[in-house]
Amino acid sequence: MSTDTQPAAELRERALASIEAGRTDEAYEAQRLAVAGALDLEWLNDLAVMAHRRGRVDEAEILLRAALAIDPERADAAENLAAVAAGPAGAAWRRSPTLGGPDPLMFERAFPGMPRPDVMSEHCSRYAFAQGVVGGLHVLDLGCGTGYGSEMLSWSAASVRGFDIWQPSEQERPRWPGVSELTYGHDLCADPLPRADAAVMFEVIEHLPDAPNALRIAWSAVDLIVGSFPNPVHHGSWMNQFHVTDWTLDEFECELAAAAAPRRVTIDHYHQPLHSPLLVRGRDPEASFWVVVATAEGAR
């Protein structure tokens, strides 16, 4: 917007003089007012709307943020920016080049749009299975990563809260419509958990430096764990730099039971055969992934 007392050209001169004098804050404010006086921000806002409708989400966000940098009180730009961030076409976080972790050749996290649909299919099949187990329950998704599984669980669970040690930047922070809360920077090996009915622990236990203590903390919060563990023959630390715990199926069962002591743990077994996303009922030490529904009975 133009100022009544100082036209844009004068503000521009004032900004240049302030820069030469080393008064950067004053220079910035004068330049901001100069741009506001010389530019019709309605045009910038409209251009952002057109960019968004063409699917150019990043461009729309840049334009709207520029409008708000020039005029922080501009309500239409703020509303449009919120719509871009919240809408399905506005999930700009999904396009972060580091969403899957620091190594583009070995993903630390599964994420929407990842270039390994076979891996995503395996992961999603586990969460689809868990939906039938935790329906109507209050659930903790431990090692939630980008939260796609938490969103899936919310379709049948009474509530879902996700926890992960990852600390995404604001631009990477996932947004999902069904999840009540995603807590990042949470150490599953040390930090306490809120009480809930069940916990889901898919493809996280093998990542934990103190997996036994993480299981103890999980059992202190819930009576039911739906968990998975990769067969180290196929997915061990020898081939995945982010895996630090290589248990056999026997060891996985023993650690689950020991962590719940003095309660008694019963386990229903499922597995995913090699190169198949489908879950098969039964215990198979040679399978690619082991999936369990573990229940702890008795007083803590």
Rosetta blueprint (number, residue, H / E / L):
1 M L
2 S L
3 T L
4 D L
5 T L
6 Q L
7 P L
8 A H
9 A H
10 E H
11 L H
12 R H
13 E H
14 R H
15 A H
16 L H
17 A H
18 S H
19 I H
20 E H
21 A L
22 G L
23 R L
24 T H
25 D H
26 E H
27 A H
28 Y H
29 E H
30 A H
31 Q H
32 R H
33 L H
34 A H
35 V H
36 A H
37 G H
38 A H
39 L L
40 D L
41 L H
42 E H
43 W H
44 L H
45 N H
46 D H
47 L H
48 A H
49 V H
50 M H
51 A H
52 H H
53 R H
54 R L
55 G L
56 R L
57 V H
58 D H
59 E H
60 A H
61 E H
62 I H
63 L H
64 L H
65 R H
66 A H
67 A H
68 L H
69 A H
70 I H
71 D L
72 P L
73 E L
74 R L
75 A H
76 D H
77 A H
78 A H
79 E H
80 N H
81 L H
82 A H
83 A H
84 V H
85 A H
86 A H
87 G L
88 P H
89 A H
90 G H
91 A L
92 A H
93 W H
94 R H
95 R H
96 S L
97 P L
98 T L
99 L L
100 G L
101 G L
102 P L
103 D L
104 P L
105 L L
106 M L
107 F L
108 E L
109 R L
110 A L
111 F L
112 P L
113 G L
114 M L
115 P L
116 R L
117 P H
118 D H
119 V H
120 M H
121 S H
122 E H
123 H H
124 C H
125 S H
126 R H
127 Y H
128 A H
129 F H
130 A H
131 Q H
132 G L
133 V L
134 V L
135 G L
136 G L
137 L L
138 H E
139 V E
140 L E
141 D E
142 L E
143 G L
144 C L
145 G L
146 T L
147 G L
148 Y H
149 G H
150 S H
151 E H
152 M H
153 L H
154 S H
155 W L
156 S L
157 A L
158 A L
159 S E
160 V E
161 R E
162 G E
163 F E
164 D E
165 I L
166 W L
167 Q L
168 P L
169 S L
170 E L
171 Q L
172 E L
173 R L
174 P L
175 R L
176 W L
177 P L
178 G L
179 V L
180 S L
181 E E
182 L E
183 T E
184 Y E
185 G L
186 H L
187 D L
188 L L
189 C L
190 A L
191 D L
192 P L
193 L L
194 P L
195 R L
196 A L
197 D L
198 A E
199 A E
200 V E
201 M E
202 F L
203 E L
204 V L
205 I H
206 E H
207 H H
208 L L
209 P L
210 D L
211 A H
212 P H
213 N H
214 A H
215 L H
216 R H
217 I H
218 A H
219 W H
220 S H
221 A H
222 V L
223 D L
224 L E
225 I E
226 V E
227 G E
228 S E
229 F E
230 P E
231 N L
232 P H
233 V H
234 H H
235 H H
236 G L
237 S L
238 W L
239 M L
240 N L
241 Q L
242 F L
243 H L
244 V L
245 T L
246 D L
247 W L
248 T L
249 L H
250 D H
251 E H
252 F H
253 E H
254 C H
255 E H
256 L H
257 A H
258 A H
259 A H
260 A H
261 A L
262 P L
263 R L
264 R E
265 V E
266 T E
267 I E
268 D E
269 H E
270 Y E
271 H E
272 Q E
273 P L
274 L L
275 H L
276 S L
277 P L
278 L L
279 L L
280 V E
281 R E
282 G L
283 R L
284 D L
285 P L
286 E L
287 A L
288 S L
289 F E
290 W E
291 V E
292 V E
293 V E
294 A E
295 T E
296 A E
297 E E
298 G L
299 A L
300 R L
